[in-house]
Amino acid sequence: MAGIPEHLLKRAQEAREKAAAEAAGATTPAAASSDAGSRISADLLERSKPAGGGVALAEKPGAVVAGTPTNGSIPYGAGPGGHTQRLLTVVKSGSIQDVKAVPVDKVHTWPHLLGVEFVAALACTAFVFVFSWFVNAPLLQAANFNQTPNPSKAPWYFLGLQELLTMFHPMIAGVTIPGMGIIALMFAPYLDRNESNRPEDRKFMTSLMTVHLMFWAVLVIIGSFFRGPGFNFVFPWREGIFFEL
Amino acid sequence: MVQMLEQKSRLTVKDRVTKLNESMQGSQAWNSIFRPGSIFRKGYSDSPRNRSYVVMNSVLYHLHPVKVKRHAVKVSYTLCLGGLSFFLFILLTITGIFLMFFYRPTSANAWQDIQSLHTSVTFGLMVRNMHRWGAHLMVLSVFLHMARVFYHGAYKAPREFNWVIGVILLTLTLLLSFTGYLLPWDQLALWAVTVGTNMMGYSPVIGSQVRFVLLGGVEIGPETLLRWYVLHVLLFPFVTVIFLAIHFWRVRKDGGISGPL
């Protein structure tokens, strides 16, 4: 009986106090419960009143009669206030049943998620629209196989690779390093066996990723803005920017 | 008496609209379009039941569950990057279809077509700008989405395989962008792609063969333009859509987006 919830204990206490008050007021519980305000109808109460011991049981097999009457109106075994049910015990969920579904705090997709998505999509469209209004996409001279522009640059996301080309053999810079990068990225979840996703538990992976991302970003920035004619190093504030998106 | 009858028979605009609405929503055509329980069939008032029906009785149910974790809708956690990448993909599909009406992938016509798109097609320049800037933005947002997922450790069990699909999608995004880069057929496109494909030729064993197949020859030429056009408007979008479908399906099957840190 150790684990009775507090509100049930409180309710039982209140009922006991009420019964005591009624007993002090010299009102019989049966009379009180057969009031017009009672929730148990009068005929049911009548049936639950044992008329004559075993005869009552034989005559009305369906009626809830617990045993021999004590002094007339109150059924045997009734609690304070005349209730015929009692709280035997409270079994907490999880003590007998194995509860698998842990309740999760959830919200409706509409409007909580769809609203956010809609606003994000609108903002994105507005940004692209306004940007396109003011900045035109480049269109240079028609393609000419006989005239190589100086410098010739790859699209910006490949400029890190082009930058590596200045340092390594094309096979290393153009194939091995990006290939290894993609493969390492794909296998990251299988190589990283640390189960925690808390930042303080995965300082090594966070630093490793940051170092690589920064390394890549620096290469792209150098390739984009610090490389001029002949793919030689230039300062953009001195020689200008040799970069088209 | 006559006045009273006239007043009774006169319908206000609101009455007419209500009546029209009722007859439309009761029609067979309407009922065959919208499923029972759809908010277009029985109107919408804000209740938990109707909130569920909005998702349950629409095609959105393929993408979203009826309820999501409370923390999953926090913008500060995802920054909307994955969703925006997908949205940009849709935006690029729409603008791309528009551009296809005015573009021929031959070395004689390609550059001229872009030129006349700028000068003589209504909103031509605008749509081309949106397509180009949207593409750069998509590369950026996919990349940032990857970084966000990594820093949250969201690739860990049970989401390992979805991360692998994500890396494939990142590669596909780069390929889509790179194949589109050649299509204007100007000096920028030609030589950027020359630099890019030269690197490809150094792959061991299969490098030169792959390069030959992709370029349609040993050097970039008119055949390359047609091949990259088909890759850009059909093959890569097709493959991307398949992987997107698996990616989104796995997000739900793996229990929604990853939990808070």
Interface residues (C-beta under 8 A of the other chain):
Chain A: V104 D105 K106 V107 H108 T109 W110 P111 H112 L113 L114 V116 E117 A120 A121 C124 T125 F127 V128 F129 F131 S132 W133 V135 N136 A137 P138 L139 L140 Q141 A142 A143 N144 F145 Q147 T148 P149 S152 K153 A154 P155 W156 Y157 F158 L161 Q162 L165 P170 M171 A173 G174 V175 I182 L185 M186 A188 P189 Y190 D192 N194 E195 S196 N197 R198 P199 R202 M205 T206 M209 L213 E244 L245
Chain B: P48 R51 S52 V54 V55 L60 H64 P65 V66 K67 V68 K69 R70 H71 A72 V73 V75 C80 G83 L84 F87 L88 L91 S107 W111 Q112 I114 Q115 H118 L125 M126 R128 N129 M130 H131 R132 W133 G134 H136 L137 V139 F143 M146 A147 F150 Y151 H152 G153 A154 Y155 K156 A157 R159 E160 W163 V164 V167 I168 T171 L174 S177 F178 Y181 P184 W185 D186 Q187 L188 A189 L190 W191 A192 T194 V195 G196 N198 M199 M200 Y202 S203 P204 G207 E219 I220 S258 G259 L261
